[in-house]
């Protein structure tokens, strides 16, 4: 049964959707509106043969990971702060929930007024990451086993020992789940910010240029590159977090 599942997942599904895409392209009959898979792949190969493709992808990756880093650090610190200090929870929790509920495009337009264009993507990415990490860790802290904490205090564990031996193992699954979700949001929001406020070199800037130039095949090719990079990086992150959880 296992080989059958593999064929169904990696062969039948892609063939079905590629076929549906090609049929839709034939039905539309105009590459300007909907290029077929072949045209998009040819465009992607052409783009991948230029230095600009890798420089733009590298710049976008740097901004996304910068946003992921600061959003994760801020969300982690805020989760511990709001858990242990009621006054911090009363002040910060409503603000974080507002950030989580506000559409990303609103933040992009607001941040555009305050920071340099090149900084907007990583600032936005971090803003989208912060509430997710905060929410995951807050849920983990609220569900901590009180008996384990009492045992640690009974044995007079230092704060560092409590953190290392009790808090971190209990919070690791919550952190891993939150970080995986946060990465997806950071990637999508970062690219969206690049499209609306295009830096000089970025995947989002190339998407905007392809749209303005009516280069639909290039638009699809850049989108395909975004999806491929996202899936690759998410897989690597998932594997790294899985190894960390087993350690």
Secondary structure, DSSP 8 states (H G I E B T S, - for coil): -HHHHHHIIIIIHHHHHHHHHHHHHHHH--TTT---HHHHHHHHHHHHTSHHHHHHHHHHHHHHHHHHHHHHHHHHHHHHHHHH-HHHHHHHHHHHHHHHHS-HHHHHHHHTTTS-HHHHHHHHHHHHHHHHHHHHHHHHHHT--HHHHHHHHHTT--HHHHIIIIIHHHHHHHHHHHHHHHHHHHHHHHHHHHHHT--SS-HHHHHHHHHHTT-HHHHHHHHHHHHHHHHHHHHHHHHHHHHHHH-
